[in-house]
Amino acid sequence: MKAPAAVAALALALAGCARSAPPPPKMPPTDPFRGNEEDDLPRAKRELEVEILDSYQGAEAVDPEAWAGVVDPRTGITRIGVGPDDLAWTRDPKAGLPPRRWPLGGTGWARSKLLEVHVADDGTVGWAFDDVSWRMEVCGRTAVIPLRYTGVYLRDGDRWVPVLEHLSYAQPVSSLIEHGLLGIALDGKEGPPSWSHPVRVVVERAVGAVKDPDKAKTFAAGPTSLVLWPDPAHELRDGAVVPGPGLAQSFDAESVVIEGYRIGVSPGIGSGGSGVGWWAGTLRLKARKVDAAEEASAVEVRLRATFVLEQRAGRWSVIQAHVSAPISDAELAAVSVGSAVGADGTIQCEGAPAAPAPSPLGSLPAAPPAAGTP
């Protein structure tokens, strides 16, 4: 008789536990037709990729009319190209920029080799890097010229509008020191009053930083960080940004002077405590040159520079830097194509008639010419 009583007592205990257990939590109702809010940034990123790739087919990145109402007139639009005179800035969207965008006459076609696109958390600003292969039909063959491309875009509804573009041909530091001062300077210092000073201070530190602790405070060493100094060997990424050579170090420069600049920031930077800024300008540094007799001297070199900065918790850091020096069409043709450029701008082919004059700027072919076209 004791066994049934024990079973009954256990059953009562279990029943009491079941009654005292809390009810399961109520789950909030779910939307069976979820929207695509979570896909906004990836979609914006894909649209920016398409915008950049499509722009490679033209002499202009975008219709100048698209700038109206989007770009801060104080910052304007800045374009930095490959040649010594390929540096332009405008505050009037209707005025546009000079038509030349690509080197050696602009007659050719561009191919993307490594397009990297980033979009700010609020979706208002995007920036990009690409290894561009600029190809031309020269003397019966296809010549390939490697170019570096960086750009900054602003979001306007369902489109992206470029505010900054930087194209360059990487050159060894020794060659730049040999050439000395080349290219035009960007005059004036423009930017939004509230943000120009902190952005300017960070860029000044970035171009002159030598010690690793100083670079660690200035550059963001993350998976999306990228630093392009003028030398083709000085492409620094992620963890190599801080221990890698600084700009002043790579030239063994005594000083780096900022000549002029344009500063812009993302539209909603004042509300969320975070945002994106960009800086474009020219630098002049005194590089150390050693001659055959091992005598050292200082040589002035002019550089073009663009920086993309991100603000996190009130602190600005450089997330992308692109510094370059211009190169003339004649020298670019000699070092990349192996041909000379005549006084009229045509490429001279050995043992063959001179190549026809370049087509008018702005009329680029939509597709590469057929193989074998002279």
C-alpha positions as CSV (number, residue, x, y, z in Angstrom):
1,M,0.0,0.0,0.0
2,K,2.9,2.3,0.5
3,A,4.0,2.3,-3.1
4,P,0.7,3.7,-4.5
5,A,0.7,6.4,-1.9
6,A,4.3,7.5,-2.9
7,V,3.3,7.6,-6.5
8,A,0.3,9.7,-5.7
9,A,2.4,12.1,-3.7
10,L,4.9,12.5,-6.6
11,A,2.0,13.1,-9.0
12,L,0.7,15.9,-6.7
13,A,4.1,17.4,-6.5
14,L,4.6,17.4,-10.2
15,A,1.1,18.9,-10.7
16,G,2.0,21.7,-8.3
17,C,5.2,22.4,-10.2
18,A,3.2,22.6,-13.4
19,R,0.7,25.0,-12.0
20,S,3.4,27.3,-10.5
21,A,5.5,27.5,-13.8
22,P,5.2,30.9,-15.5
23,P,3.3,31.1,-18.7
24,P,5.4,31.3,-21.9
25,P,6.1,34.9,-23.0
26,K,3.9,36.4,-25.6
27,M,5.7,36.9,-28.9
28,P,5.0,40.1,-30.8
29,P,3.2,39.6,-34.1
30,T,5.4,39.4,-37.1
31,D,4.9,40.9,-40.5
32,P,4.5,38.1,-43.0
33,F,5.3,40.6,-45.8
34,R,8.5,42.1,-44.5
35,G,9.8,45.1,-46.4
36,N,13.3,45.7,-47.8
37,E,14.5,48.3,-45.2
38,E,17.4,46.0,-44.2
39,D,18.6,46.0,-47.9
40,D,18.8,49.8,-48.3
41,L,22.5,50.1,-47.9
42,P,23.5,47.0,-50.0
43,R,21.1,48.3,-52.7
44,A,22.6,51.7,-52.6
45,K,26.1,50.2,-52.8
46,R,25.2,48.2,-55.9
47,E,23.7,51.3,-57.5
48,L,26.9,53.2,-56.8
49,E,29.0,50.4,-58.4
50,V,26.8,50.6,-61.5
51,E,27.1,54.4,-61.6
52,I,30.9,54.3,-61.5
53,L,31.3,51.6,-64.1
54,D,28.9,53.3,-66.5
55,S,30.7,56.6,-66.0
56,Y,33.9,55.0,-67.3
57,Q,32.4,55.2,-70.8
58,G,32.3,59.0,-70.9
59,A,34.5,62.0,-70.6
60,E,32.2,63.3,-67.8
61,A,31.4,61.4,-64.6
62,V,27.8,62.8,-64.7
63,D,25.7,65.5,-66.3
64,P,26.7,68.8,-64.7
65,E,23.0,69.7,-64.4
66,A,22.8,66.9,-61.8
67,W,25.0,68.8,-59.4
68,A,22.5,71.6,-58.9
69,G,20.9,71.5,-55.5
70,V,23.0,68.6,-54.3
71,V,26.5,69.9,-53.8
72,D,27.5,72.6,-51.2
73,P,28.7,75.6,-53.3
74,R,31.4,76.2,-50.7
75,T,32.9,72.8,-51.5
76,G,32.0,72.5,-55.2
77,I,33.2,69.8,-57.4
78,T,36.9,68.8,-57.6
79,R,38.5,66.7,-60.4
80,I,42.1,65.6,-60.3
81,G,43.5,64.0,-63.5
82,V,46.8,62.5,-64.7
83,G,48.3,65.4,-66.6
84,P,50.0,68.5,-65.1
85,D,47.0,70.7,-66.1
86,D,44.3,68.2,-65.2
87,L,43.2,69.8,-62.0
88,A,39.9,71.6,-61.8
89,W,37.4,72.9,-59.3
90,T,34.1,74.6,-59.7
91,R,31.5,76.0,-57.3
92,D,28.9,76.5,-60.1
93,P,27.3,73.2,-61.3
94,K,26.3,74.8,-64.6
95,A,29.8,75.8,-65.4
96,G,31.0,72.2,-65.4
97,L,34.6,71.1,-65.6
98,P,37.1,70.9,-68.4
99,P,36.3,68.0,-70.8
100,R,39.5,66.1,-70.4
101,R,39.2,63.2,-68.0
102,W,41.4,60.5,-69.4
103,P,45.1,60.8,-70.5
104,L,46.7,60.8,-73.9
105,G,43.9,62.5,-75.8
106,G,41.1,60.6,-74.1
107,T,40.6,58.3,-77.0
108,G,40.3,54.8,-75.5
109,W,38.3,52.8,-73.1
110,A,38.5,52.0,-69.4
111,R,38.2,48.6,-67.7
112,S,37.7,48.1,-64.0
113,K,40.1,45.6,-62.3
114,L,39.4,46.0,-58.6
115,L,36.4,48.2,-57.8
116,E,35.8,48.7,-54.0
117,V,32.7,50.7,-53.0
118,H,31.8,51.8,-49.5
119,V,28.7,53.6,-48.2
120,A,28.2,55.5,-45.0
121,D,25.9,54.2,-42.3
122,D,23.3,56.8,-43.1
123,G,23.5,56.1,-46.8
124,T,24.2,59.8,-47.8
125,V,27.9,59.4,-48.9
126,G,29.7,56.8,-50.8
127,W,33.4,56.5,-51.7
128,A,35.3,54.1,-54.0
129,F,38.7,52.9,-55.2
130,D,39.5,51.1,-58.4
131,D,42.5,49.9,-60.3
132,V,41.5,51.1,-63.8
133,S,43.0,49.7,-67.0
134,W,43.0,52.5,-69.6
135,R,43.4,50.9,-73.0
136,M,44.2,52.5,-76.3
137,E,44.8,51.3,-79.9
138,V,48.4,52.5,-80.5
139,C,50.5,51.6,-83.6
140,G,48.5,48.6,-84.4
141,R,48.3,47.1,-80.9
142,T,46.4,47.6,-77.7
143,A,48.3,49.5,-75.1
144,V,47.3,49.2,-71.4
145,I,48.0,52.0,-68.9
146,P,47.3,51.2,-65.2
147,L,45.6,54.1,-63.4
148,R,44.4,54.6,-59.8
149,Y,40.9,55.9,-59.3
150,T,39.2,57.2,-56.1
151,G,36.0,59.1,-55.9
152,V,33.4,60.5,-53.5
153,Y,29.6,60.6,-54.2
154,L,26.6,62.1,-52.6
155,R,23.2,60.4,-52.6
156,D,20.3,62.3,-54.1
157,G,17.1,60.3,-54.0
158,D,17.7,57.3,-56.2
159,R,20.9,58.5,-57.8
160,W,24.6,59.2,-56.9
161,V,26.2,62.5,-57.8
162,P,30.1,62.7,-57.8
163,V,31.7,65.5,-55.9
164,L,35.3,64.4,-56.0
165,E,37.3,62.3,-58.5
166,H,41.0,61.5,-58.5
167,L,42.8,59.7,-61.3
168,S,46.6,59.1,-61.2
169,Y,49.4,57.2,-62.7
170,A,51.7,55.8,-60.0
171,Q,55.4,56.8,-60.2
172,P,58.5,55.9,-58.3
173,V,59.5,58.5,-55.7
174,S,63.0,58.7,-57.2
175,S,61.5,59.8,-60.5
176,L,59.3,62.5,-58.9
177,I,62.3,63.9,-57.0
178,E,64.2,64.0,-60.3
179,H,61.5,66.0,-62.0
180,G,60.9,68.4,-59.2
181,L,58.0,70.8,-59.1
182,L,55.4,70.0,-61.7
183,G,51.7,70.9,-62.2
184,I,49.4,73.6,-61.0
185,A,48.4,74.4,-57.4
186,L,44.9,74.6,-56.0
187,D,44.3,78.1,-54.7
188,G,42.1,79.0,-51.8
189,K,40.8,77.2,-48.8
190,E,37.1,76.4,-48.8
191,G,34.8,74.3,-46.7
192,P,31.9,74.4,-44.2
193,P,32.9,76.7,-41.2
194,S,31.7,74.2,-38.6
195,W,33.8,71.3,-39.8
196,S,36.8,72.7,-41.7
197,H,39.1,73.1,-38.8
198,P,38.9,69.5,-37.3
199,V,39.1,68.0,-40.8
200,R,42.1,70.2,-41.8
201,V,43.9,69.3,-38.6
202,V,43.7,65.6,-39.2
203,V,44.9,65.9,-42.8
204,E,47.8,68.0,-41.6
205,R,48.8,65.3,-39.2
206,A,48.3,62.6,-41.9
207,V,50.7,64.1,-44.4
208,G,53.4,64.8,-41.8
209,A,53.1,61.8,-39.5
210,V,56.3,59.9,-39.0
211,K,56.0,57.9,-35.8
212,D,53.6,54.9,-35.5
213,P,51.8,56.3,-32.5
214,D,51.0,59.5,-34.4
215,K,49.8,57.5,-37.4
216,A,47.7,55.3,-35.2
217,K,45.8,58.4,-33.9
218,T,45.3,59.7,-37.5
219,F,44.6,56.7,-39.7
220,A,41.8,54.1,-39.2
221,A,43.5,50.7,-39.4
222,G,40.6,48.6,-40.4
223,P,39.5,46.2,-43.2
224,T,38.3,49.1,-45.3
225,S,41.3,51.4,-44.8
226,L,43.4,52.2,-47.8
227,V,46.4,54.6,-48.3
228,L,47.9,55.3,-51.7
229,W,51.1,57.2,-51.7
230,P,52.6,58.3,-55.1
231,D,55.0,55.3,-55.4
232,P,53.4,52.2,-56.9
233,A,54.9,50.1,-54.1
234,H,53.3,52.2,-51.4
235,E,49.7,50.8,-51.4
236,L,48.9,50.2,-47.8
237,R,45.8,48.4,-46.5
238,D,44.4,47.4,-43.1
239,G,47.1,46.6,-40.6
240,A,49.9,47.9,-42.9
241,V,48.6,51.5,-42.8
242,V,50.2,52.4,-39.5
243,P,53.6,50.5,-39.7
244,G,54.0,51.4,-43.4
245,P,55.9,54.4,-44.6
246,G,54.3,57.8,-44.2
247,L,54.1,60.4,-46.9
248,A,56.9,62.6,-45.5
249,Q,59.0,59.4,-44.8
250,S,58.7,58.1,-48.4
251,F,60.2,61.4,-49.7
252,D,62.5,61.9,-46.7
253,A,61.0,65.3,-46.7
254,E,62.0,68.2,-44.4
255,S,58.5,69.7,-44.5
256,V,55.1,69.3,-46.1
257,V,53.1,72.5,-46.9
258,I,49.4,72.5,-47.7
259,E,48.8,75.0,-50.6
260,G,45.0,74.9,-51.0
261,Y,42.1,72.6,-50.3
262,R,38.3,72.0,-50.5
263,I,36.5,70.3,-47.6
264,G,33.1,68.7,-47.6
265,V,31.1,66.7,-45.1
266,S,28.0,64.5,-45.2
267,P,24.7,66.3,-45.0
268,G,23.5,64.9,-41.7
269,I,26.7,64.9,-39.8
270,G,25.5,67.3,-37.0
271,S,22.7,65.1,-35.8
272,G,24.0,61.6,-35.3
273,G,27.5,62.2,-34.0
274,S,29.0,60.4,-36.9
275,G,29.6,61.2,-40.5
276,V,32.0,61.3,-43.5
277,G,34.2,64.1,-44.7
278,W,36.5,64.6,-47.7
279,W,39.5,66.8,-48.4
280,A,41.0,67.6,-51.8
281,G,44.0,69.9,-52.4
282,T,47.6,70.3,-53.4
283,L,50.8,69.8,-51.3
284,R,54.3,71.0,-51.7
285,L,57.1,69.2,-49.9
286,K,60.9,69.5,-49.8
287,A,62.3,66.1,-50.7
288,R,65.8,65.0,-49.9
289,K,67.9,64.4,-53.1
290,V,71.4,62.8,-53.1
291,D,73.5,63.3,-56.2
292,A,76.3,61.1,-57.6
293,A,78.8,62.7,-55.3
294,E,76.6,61.9,-52.3
295,E,75.8,65.5,-51.8
296,A,72.3,66.0,-50.3
297,S,70.0,68.8,-51.4
298,A,66.3,69.7,-51.0
299,V,64.0,69.5,-54.1
300,E,60.5,70.9,-54.1
301,V,57.8,68.5,-55.3
302,R,54.1,69.3,-55.8
303,L,51.5,66.6,-55.1
304,R,47.8,66.3,-55.5
305,A,45.9,64.7,-52.5
306,T,42.4,63.5,-51.6
307,F,41.4,62.1,-48.2
308,V,38.2,60.5,-47.0
309,L,37.6,60.8,-43.3
310,E,35.1,59.2,-40.9
311,Q,34.0,60.6,-37.6
312,R,33.2,58.2,-34.8
313,A,32.4,59.3,-31.3
314,G,33.6,62.8,-32.1
315,R,37.0,61.7,-33.4
316,W,38.0,62.0,-37.1
317,S,40.2,59.4,-38.8
318,V,41.4,58.9,-42.3
319,I,39.9,55.9,-43.9
320,Q,41.1,56.5,-47.5
321,A,44.0,58.5,-48.8
322,H,45.2,59.1,-52.4
323,V,48.3,61.2,-53.1
324,S,49.8,61.5,-56.6
325,A,52.0,63.6,-58.8
326,P,51.1,64.6,-62.4
327,I,52.8,63.2,-65.5
328,S,52.9,64.8,-69.0
329,D,51.4,63.0,-72.0
330,A,54.8,62.8,-73.6
331,E,56.4,61.0,-70.6
332,L,53.4,58.8,-70.0
333,A,53.5,57.6,-73.6
334,A,57.2,57.0,-73.3
335,V,57.1,54.9,-70.1
336,S,53.8,53.1,-70.7
337,V,53.3,52.9,-74.5
338,G,56.9,53.1,-75.6
339,S,56.1,55.8,-78.2
340,A,56.7,59.5,-78.6
341,V,54.0,62.2,-78.7
342,G,54.3,64.8,-81.5
343,A,53.8,68.5,-81.1
344,D,50.2,68.1,-82.2
345,G,49.4,65.5,-79.6
346,T,49.5,62.5,-81.9
347,I,51.4,59.4,-81.0
348,Q,54.4,58.7,-83.3
349,C,54.9,55.1,-84.4
350,E,58.3,53.8,-85.5
351,G,58.3,52.6,-89.1
352,A,54.7,53.7,-89.7
353,P,52.8,56.9,-90.3
354,A,51.8,58.9,-87.4
355,A,48.6,57.9,-85.7
356,P,45.5,60.0,-86.5
357,A,44.8,62.9,-84.3
358,P,42.8,62.1,-81.2
359,S,39.0,62.5,-81.6
360,P,37.4,65.5,-79.9
361,L,37.4,65.2,-76.2
362,G,34.2,63.9,-74.9
363,S,33.5,61.5,-77.8
364,L,34.7,58.2,-76.4
365,P,33.8,54.9,-78.0
366,A,31.1,53.0,-76.1
367,A,32.9,49.7,-76.7
368,P,36.5,48.7,-77.5
369,P,37.4,48.7,-81.2
370,A,37.6,45.4,-83.1
371,A,40.9,43.5,-82.7
372,G,43.4,44.5,-85.4
373,T,42.1,48.0,-85.9
374,P,45.1,50.2,-86.6
